[in-house]
Amino acid sequence: MKIALLVPAMDLGGVEQGTFDLARGFQKLGHRVLIISGPGRFTPLLQQNGIRWYPVPMERKNPFNFCRALGKIKRIFSEEKPDIIHSRSRFPAWLANFAAGSCAGHLVTSIHGFHHNRLYSRIMGRGERVIVVSEGLKDYAVKVLRTNPERVRVVYNGFDFTPFLNPSPSLFPEEKKVRYEGEKIIIGAVGRLTNVQGFHYFLEAIALLKSEFPEIRGILVGSGPEETALKNLAANLGIKSKISFLKGKTEEYLASFDLMAVPNLNPEPKPGNGPFWSRRTGAEAQVAGIPVVTTMAGLSAGTFEIGAANIFTAARDPLGLSRAIKYLILHPDEGRELAEKAKKIALEQFSLAQMVNRTLSVYKELLTGS
């Protein structure tokens, strides 16, 4: 089959990485793939892997850019005639909805997080099939976006485990090693430096712990628009010397982390069925056998909850996050047990092959009418 994947840009990020992984997985199974997106750091990898890329900038969400992008996408659909049109973000989904008349392709959307603007987000629930990456997002699609539950399919995010299995500093480039003489507790956080990641609460939690644990250090790996603000906050909190702002990939630093913090501001609720997705960076840490503290909806501020595999706190709650980190520092054996359980769950549920094959199964439903 011919598959068109649409995202605003192919820059670094979880959705973009997943789009690249899907495209490469589909291609290896003999399907033809094209990606329609704005530019980004993934585009050279697309070309290296022989994945057709159509540059259509969609980062700026305004009427002028919408009309210009719509014309380009209509031409692409008319020429390529994809069987499946899979929009993995809201702006491309609106464009695909208006452009789909240029071909007979089936419309698929996928939802990767909770959005506050219901009217603008409702397009994500209008696909012939709506793929969600968790049970919590399935409820969101049905209850908030008013999607027919018969059209919703849960496909967990997946990724290549290889770089994260038993990470060893000896495997990393020398300049990427993280070594701090005399520092004993390394708390890591990884991701694009944006507001939704909640990294300012991570910094506030480290500040709350510095007196009791003077050997603590935070490592924040990533880049983004909030970098300067976060550095200023670290200075204002008096922890500038305790925080390292680094750039690179998760696997280049995981071996140095004692635990991973994932303080996302739009967390999942407690799942009634299936595993908890603590974002891609959390799942990568799980595969590496590193304890994860992450946010979960429905918790009270200042508290934490020990789950089947992770420790959970409320979003926007530095006190709860600091208490969860303190608990893991003081109970290392329990942290290791949680990490072992989390690794088992991640290996069973979050493989790249499963994500690719389950997504293809959704597509085949539409093509076969089943």
MARROKE-581783 format. One line per 5 residues: for each residue x, y, z of N, C-alpha, C. Coordinates in steps of 0.1 Angstrom, whole numbers. Example, Ala and Ser with C-alpha at 12.3 -4.5 7.8 and 13.67 -1.06 7.14 Angstrom:
BEGIN
132/-57/78/123/-45/78/132/-33/78 | 128/-22/71/137/-11/71/129/0/79;
//
This chain:
BEGIN
8/-12/0/0/0/0/9/12/0 | 3/24/-4/10/36/-4/5/45/8 | 14/49/16/10/56/29/16/70/29 | 8/80/32/12/93/34/11/97/49 | 22/101/55/23/105/69/25/120/69;
16/127/77/17/142/78/20/146/92 | 30/155/93/33/162/106/37/176/103 | 36/185/112/40/199/109/54/201/105 | 64/194/111/78/195/108/85/182/112 | 96/179/106/103/167/109/116/171/118;
113/178/128/124/182/138/124/172/149 | 133/174/159/134/164/169/122/165/179 | 117/153/182/105/153/191/99/139/191 | 91/135/200/86/122/201/77/118/189 | 68/127/185/59/124/174/67/123/161;
77/132/159/86/132/148/94/119/147 | 100/115/159/107/103/159/98/91/156 | 86/91/161/77/80/158/73/80/144 | 72/91/138/68/92/123/79/86/115 | 92/89/118/103/84/111/104/69/113;
102/64/126/102/50/128/92/42/121 | 80/48/120/69/41/113/72/40/98 | 77/52/93/80/52/78/91/42/75 | 101/41/83/112/31/80/106/17/82 | 98/15/92/92/1/94/83/-3/83;
75/6/78/66/3/67/74/0/54 | 84/8/52/92/6/40/99/-7/40 | 104/-12/52/111/-25/53/102/-36/50 | 89/-34/52/79/-44/49/73/-43/35 | 79/-35/27/75/-34/13/65/-24/9;
61/-15/18/51/-5/15/58/8/11 | 51/16/3/56/28/-2/52/39/7 | 61/48/11/58/58/22/63/71/17 | 54/81/19/58/95/17/55/103/30 | 64/112/33/61/121/45/59/135/40;
49/142/44/46/156/41/47/164/54 | 57/173/53/60/180/66/68/192/62 | 70/201/72/80/211/71/94/205/74 | 104/213/72/118/208/74/121/205/88 | 133/200/90/138/197/104/150/188/103;
155/184/115/167/177/116/166/162/112 | 153/158/110/151/144/105/152/143/90 | 150/154/83/149/153/68/162/146/62 | 174/149/66/185/141/60/184/126/62 | 178/122/74/177/108/76/166/102/67;
156/110/64/146/105/54/153/102/41 | 161/111/36/167/110/23/177/98/24 | 184/97/35/194/86/36/187/72/35 | 175/71/40/167/59/41/158/57/28 | 159/66/19/151/65/7/136/67/9;
133/75/19/118/78/22/115/91/15 | 105/91/7/101/103/-1/96/114/8 | 101/126/7/97/137/16/93/149/7 | 80/153/10/75/165/4/75/177/14 | 83/187/11/84/198/20/72/208/19;
64/208/29/52/216/30/52/222/44 | 58/234/46/59/240/59/45/242/66 | 43/237/78/31/237/85/32/242/99 | 44/247/103/47/251/117/38/263/121 | 37/273/111/29/285/114/15/283/111;
7/284/122/-8/280/121/-16/293/119 | -16/298/106/-24/310/103/-31/308/90 | -42/315/86/-49/313/74/-41/314/61 | -32/323/61/-23/324/49/-15/311/46 | -9/306/57/-1/294/56/-10/282/53;
-22/282/59/-31/271/57/-35/270/42 | -38/281/36/-42/281/22/-31/277/13 | -19/282/16/-7/279/7/-4/264/9 | -4/258/21/-1/244/23/-12/235/17 | -25/240/18/-36/232/12/-34/230/-3;
-30/240/-10/-28/239/-24/-17/228/-27 | -6/229/-20/5/220/-22/1/205/-19 | -7/203/-8/-10/190/-4/-21/184/-14 | -30/192/-19/-39/188/-29/-31/182/-41 | -21/190/-45/-13/185/-57/-6/172/-54;
-1/171/-42/6/159/-38/-3/147/-38 | -15/148/-32/-25/138/-32/-29/134/-46 | -31/144/-54/-36/141/-68/-25/133/-76 | -12/136/-74/-2/129/-81/1/116/-75 | 2/115/-62/7/103/-55/-5/93/-53;
-17/98/-51/-29/89/-48/-26/79/-37 | -23/84/-25/-20/74/-14/-32/67/-10 | -30/54/-6/-42/46/-1/-46/51/13 | -36/54/21/-38/59/35/-32/73/37 | -40/81/43/-35/95/47/-36/96/62;
-24/95/68/-23/95/83/-18/108/88 | -27/116/95/-23/128/101/-20/126/115 | -8/131/119/-3/128/133/-2/141/141 | -9/151/137/-10/164/144/-22/171/139 | -26/182/146/-39/188/143/-39/196/131;
-29/205/129/-29/213/117/-29/205/104 | -20/195/103/-20/186/91/-33/179/90 | -40/176/101/-53/169/100/-63/177/94 | -64/190/97/-73/199/90/-70/200/76 | -57/201/72/-54/202/58/-57/189/51;
-54/178/56/-58/165/50/-73/164/48 | -80/168/58/-95/167/57/-100/175/45 | -95/187/42/-99/195/30/-93/190/17 | -81/184/18/-74/180/6/-78/166/1 | -84/158/9/-86/144/6/-94/141/-6;
-102/151/-11/-110/149/-23/-101/148/-35 | -88/151/-34/-79/150/-45/-75/135/-48 | -79/126/-39/-76/112/-41/-86/104/-33 | -85/91/-34/-95/82/-27/-89/76/-14 | -79/83/-9/-72/77/3/-81/78/15;
-79/68/24/-86/67/37/-79/76/47 | -87/84/55/-82/93/64/-80/86/78 | -68/87/83/-65/82/97/-59/94/105 | -62/95/117/-56/104/126/-50/96/138 | -40/102/145/-35/96/157/-33/107/167;
-37/104/180/-37/113/191/-26/109/201 | -17/118/204/-5/115/212/-6/123/225 | -16/131/227/-16/139/240/-29/146/241 | -32/151/253/-44/159/256/-43/173/252 | -53/178/246/-53/192/241/-64/200/248;
-62/213/250/-72/221/257/-82/227/248 | -78/230/236/-87/237/226/-95/226/219 | -107/224/225/-115/213/220/-120/215/206 | -124/227/202/-129/230/189/-118/227/178 | -106/232/180/-95/230/171/-91/216/171;
-92/209/182/-87/195/184/-97/185/178 | -109/189/176/-120/179/173/-117/172/160 | -109/178/151/-105/172/138/-98/158/141 | -91/157/152/-84/145/155/-93/133/157 | -105/136/160/-115/125/163/-123/122/150;
-120/128/139/-129/126/127/-123/116/117 | -112/110/120/-106/101/110/-115/89/109 | -114/82/97/-121/69/96/-117/59/106 | -104/60/110/-99/53/122/-91/63/130 | -92/63/143/-85/72/152/-76/63/161;
-63/65/159/-53/58/167/-49/66/179 | -50/60/190/-46/66/203/-35/58/209 | -26/64/217/-14/57/222/-16/52/236 | -28/54/242/-30/49/255/-45/47/257 | -49/40/268/-63/39/272/-69/52/276;
-61/60/283/-65/73/287/-69/82/275 | -61/82/265/-64/89/253/-76/84/245 | -79/71/247/-91/65/241/-103/71/248 | -103/73/261/-114/79/268/-116/94/263 | -104/100/262/-104/115/257/-110/116/244;
-107/107/235/-112/107/221/-127/106/221 | -132/96/229/-146/93/229/-154/104/237 | -150/108/248/-157/117/257/-156/132/254 | -144/135/250/-141/150/247/-142/153/232 | -136/145/224/-137/148/209/-149/142/203;
-157/134/211/-170/128/206/-168/119/194 | -157/111/195/-154/101/185/-162/88/187 | -168/83/177/-174/70/178/-164/59/183 | -167/53/194/-157/44/200/-154/32/190 | -163/29/181/-160/18/172/-149/21/162;
-145/34/161/-135/38/152/-121/40/158 | -121/39/172/-109/42/179/-101/29/181 | -88/30/179/-79/18/181/-67/23/189 | -64/14/199/-52/17/208/-40/10/202 | -30/18/199/-17/13/194/-6/20/203;
0/13/212/10/19/220/22/23/212 | 28/34/217/41/39/210/51/28/211 | 60/27/202/71/18/202/84/24/197 | 95/18/201/108/23/197/118/12/196 | 129/15/190/140/5/190/147/4/203;
147/-8/209/153/-9/223/168/-9/223 | 174/-12/212/188/-15/211/197/-5/219 | 196/8/217/205/18/223/203/18/239 | 192/13/244/188/15/258/190/2/266 | 192/-9/260/194/-21/268/208/-21/275;
207/-22/288/220/-22/295/230/-12/291 | 226/1/291/236/11/286/248/12/294 | 259/13/288/272/14/294/280/26/290 | 286/34/299/293/46/295/304/43/285 | 309/30/285/320/26/276/315/26/261;
302/26/259/297/26/246/295/40/240 | 296/50/248/293/64/244/306/71/240 | 305/80/231/317/89/227/323/95/240 | 336/96/240/343/101/252/337/115/257 | 335/124/247/330/137/250/316/138/256;
309/127/254/295/126/259/294/120/273 | 305/115/278/304/109/291/301/120/302 | 293/117/311/290/126/322/297/121/335 | 306/128/339/314/124/351/315/136/361 | 310/134/373/311/145/382/317/140/395;
330/144/397/337/139/409/330/144/421 | 328/134/430/322/137/443/306/138/443 | 300/138/431/286/139/430/280/124/430 | 270/122/438/266/108/440/252/105/435 | 243/116/434/229/114/431/227/122/418;
224/115/407/222/122/394/207/120/390 | 200/131/390/186/130/385/185/136/371 | 181/128/362/180/132/348/167/135/343 | 166/144/333/154/148/326/157/151/312 | 149/146/303/153/147/288/141/151/281;
143/160/271/132/164/262/133/178/256 | 125/181/247/125/195/242/121/205/252 | 129/215/253/127/225/264/116/235/261 | 103/230/264/91/237/262/83/237/275 | 73/246/276/65/247/288/58/233/292;
53/226/282/45/215/284/53/203/291 | 66/204/290/74/193/296/75/195/311 | 73/206/316/72/208/331/86/208/337 | 96/212/330/110/212/335/113/222/346 | 105/233/346/107/243/356/103/237/370;
93/228/370/90/221/383/101/211/387 | 107/206/377/119/197/380/130/205/387 | 133/217/382/143/225/388/139/229/402 | 126/232/404/121/236/418/122/224/427 | 120/212/422/121/200/431/136/198/435;
145/200/426/159/199/429/163/209/440 | 158/222/438/161/232/448/155/228/462 | 144/222/463/138/217/476/147/206/482 | 154/199/474/162/188/479/177/191/482 | 181/203/478/196/205/478/201/206/493;
193/211/502/198/212/516/200/198/522 | 190/189/520/190/176/526/200/167/519 | 201/169/506/210/161/498/220/170/490 | 230/175/497/239/184/490/247/178/478 | 247/165/478/254/158/466/245/156/454;
233/161/455/224/159/444/227/168/432 | 225/163/420/227/170/408/217/167/397 | 212/177/390/202/175/379/209/177/366 | 205/168/357/210/169/343/198/171/334 | 197/181/327/186/184/318/192/184/303;
187/174/296/192/171/282/182/176/272 | 185/186/264/176/190/254/178/204/250 | 171/209/240/171/223/236/157/227/232 | 155/240/231/142/245/228/140/260/233 | 128/265/231/126/279/234/126/283/248;
125/273/257/125/277/272/139/276/278 | 150/273/270/163/271/275/168/283/284 | 167/295/279/172/306/286/164/308/299 | 151/307/298/142/309/310/146/298/321 | 148/286/316/152/275/326/165/278/332;
175/283/325/188/286/330/187/298/340 | 179/307/337/176/319/346/170/314/359 | 160/305/358/153/299/369/163/292/378 | 172/284/372/182/277/380/190/286/388 | 194/297/382/202/307/389/194/314/400;
182/317/398/173/324/408/171/315/420 | 170/302/417/167/292/428/180/288/435 | 191/293/431/204/291/438/210/277/435 | 206/271/423/211/258/420/218/257/407 | 223/269/403/230/269/390/242/259/389;
249/258/400/260/248/400/256/234/401 | 243/232/404/238/218/406/231/213/393 | 229/222/383/222/218/371/231/219/359 | 231/208/351/239/208/338/229/208/327 | 230/217/318/222/218/306/230/212/294;
226/200/289/234/193/279/225/191/267 | 232/187/256/225/185/243/229/171/239 | 220/164/232/223/151/227/211/142/228 | 214/129/226/203/119/226/203/112/240 | 191/107/243/189/101/257/199/91/260;
202/82/250/211/71/253/225/75/256 | 228/87/252/242/92/255/244/95/270 | 233/96/277/235/100/291/228/91/301 | 220/82/297/212/73/306/221/66/316 | 232/62/312/241/54/321/245/62/333;
244/75/332/249/84/343/237/87/353 | 225/84/349/213/87/357/211/77/368 | 208/82/380/203/73/391/188/71/390 | 181/82/385/167/80/382/163/91/371 | 152/89/365/147/98/355/134/105/359;
133/118/358/121/126/361/114/129/348 | 101/127/347/93/131/335/81/139/340 | 83/152/343/73/160/349/63/166/339 | 58/159/330/49/164/319/36/170/325 | 33/182/319/21/189/325/8/184/320;
7/176/310/-6/170/305/-5/155/306 | -5/150/319/-3/135/320/-15/127/318 | -13/114/317/-24/104/315/-30/102/329 | -43/98/329/-49/93/341/-45/79/344 | -48/74/355/-44/60/359/-52/51/349;
-44/42/342/-51/34/332/-59/23/339 | -71/20/334/-79/9/339/-75/-4/332 | -68/-3/321/-64/-15/314/-51/-11/305 | -41/-19/306/-29/-17/298/-19/-9/306 | -7/-7/300/4/-1/307/3/15/307;
10/21/316/11/36/316/22/40/307 | 19/50/298/29/55/289/35/68/295 | 47/67/300/53/79/307/62/87/297 | 56/89/285/63/96/274/75/87/270 | 80/91/258/91/83/252/103/82/261;
107/94/266/119/94/274/118/85/287 | 106/85/292/104/76/304/105/62/300 | 99/58/289/99/44/284/113/40/281 | 121/49/275/135/46/272/143/43/285 | 140/51/295/147/49/308/142/35/314;
130/32/312/125/19/317/132/8/311 | 134/8/298/142/-2/291/156/-3/296 | 162/8/300/175/9/305/176/4/319 | 165/2/326/165/-3/340/167/8/350 | 162/20/346/164/32/355/150/36/361;
149/38/374/136/42/380/131/55/374 | 118/56/373/112/67/366/101/73/376 | 103/87/378/92/94/385/85/103/374 | 72/101/373/65/108/363/52/113/368 | 45/121/361/32/127/365/20/119/361;
10/119/369/-3/112/365/-14/121/370 | -25/121/362/-37/129/365/-44/123/377 | -50/132/385/-59/127/395/-52/126/409 | -40/130/410/-33/129/423/-33/143/430 | -33/142/443/-33/154/451/-19/160/452;
-18/174/453/-5/180/453/2/177/466 | 15/175/465/24/172/477/25/157/480 | 18/149/472/18/135/475/25/127/463 | 27/115/465/32/106/454/26/92/456 | 25/85/445/19/71/445/29/62/439;
31/50/445/39/40/440/31/31/431 | 34/31/418/26/23/409/32/9/407 | 27/2/397/32/-11/393/47/-11/388 | 50/1/382/64/2/376/70/15/378 | 62/26/381/68/39/382/63/45/395;
69/57/399/63/65/410/57/77/404 | 45/80/408/37/91/402/35/103/412 | 35/115/406/31/127/413/21/135/405 | 15/145/411/7/154/403/15/163/394 | 9/168/384/15/178/375/16/191/382;
26/199/379/28/213/384/30/212/399 | 37/202/404/38/200/418/53/196/422 | 61/207/424/75/204/428/77/197/441 | 67/200/451/68/194/464/66/179/463 | 56/175/456/53/160/454/65/154/446;
70/161/436/81/155/428/94/153/437 | 96/163/446/108/162/454/106/151/464 | 94/149/470/92/138/479/93/124/472 | 89/123/460/91/111/453/105/108/450 | 113/118/446/127/116/444/134/112/457;
131/119/468/136/116/481/133/101/484 | 121/97/482/118/83/485/127/73/478 | 129/76/465/138/67/457/152/67/462 | 157/79/466/170/80/471/172/72/484 | 162/72/493/163/66/505/159/51/505;
153/47/494/148/33/492/154/27/479 | 167/26/477/173/22/464/168/7/460 | 167/-1/470/163/-15/466/149/-15/460 | 140/-8/466/126/-7/460/126/0/447 | 135/10/445/137/16/432/141/6/421;
151/-2/425/156/-13/416/145/-23/412 | 136/-26/422/125/-36/419/115/-29/410 | 112/-17/412/103/-10/403/109/-9/389 | 122/-6/388/128/-5/375/128/-18/367 | 130/-29/375/129/-43/368/115/-46/363;
105/-42/371/91/-45/366/88/-36/354 | 93/-23/355/90/-14/344/97/-19/331 | 109/-24/332/117/-29/320/109/-40/314 | 104/-49/322/96/-61/316/84/-56/309 | 77/-46/315/65/-41/308/68/-34/295;
79/-26/295/83/-19/283/87/-28/272 | 94/-38/275/99/-48/265/87/-55/259 | 77/-58/267/65/-65/263/56/-57/254 | 55/-44/258/44/-36/252/48/-25/242 | 61/-21/243/65/-9/235/75/-11/224;
75/-23/218/85/-26/208/81/-19/195 | 91/-16/187/89/-9/174/81/-18/165 | 84/-31/165/77/-40/156/62/-41/159 | 59/-41/171/45/-41/175/37/-28/170 | 44/-17/172/38/-4/168/36/-4/153;
46/-8/145/44/-9/130/33/-18/126 | 34/-30/131/24/-41/127/10/-37/131 | 8/-32/143/-5/-28/148/-11/-16/140 | -2/-7/136/-7/4/128/-11/-1/114 | -3/-10/108/-7/-15/95/-20/-23/96;
-22/-29/107/-35/-36/108/-47/-27/108 | -45/-15/114/-56/-5/114/-58/-1/99 | -47/2/92/-48/6/78/-56/-5/70 | -52/-17/72/-58/-29/64/-73/-30/67 | -77/-26/79/-92/-26/82/-99/-18/72;
-93/-6/69/-100/4/60/-99/-1/45 | -88/-7/41/-86/-11/28/-94/-24/24 | -97/-32/34/-105/-44/32/-119/-43/36 | -122/-32/43/-136/-29/47/-140/-38/59 | -130/-43/66/-134/-52/77/-135/-44/90;
//
